[in-house]
Amino acid sequence: MYWTKYLQPRRQAFEIVLERAKERNEVEESLEAGLVFDAMSGIMLYALIFPPANESWKDYVRRTLYFFKGKIDLNF
């Protein structure tokens, strides 16, 4: 139920956004939408359950997503 009602629609929407970014050459063609969505969701969920003590939530998520640098523009 949770997958069908919440995660799957968001994952599909994210895939559309990522495909458009690929068409504009904003991200690498080989980037897998499902992998990126799952990684970002996991990092954000962890940060919500265990808030970082020494930095803002936004800075924590940005730092942990650093391995995507060069594939995704992290200047938000």
Secondary structure, DSSP 8 states (H G I E B T S, - for coil): -HIIIIIHHHHHHHHHHHHHHHHTTSS-TT--HHHHHHHHHHHHHHHHHS--SSS-HHHHHHHHTGGGBTTB----
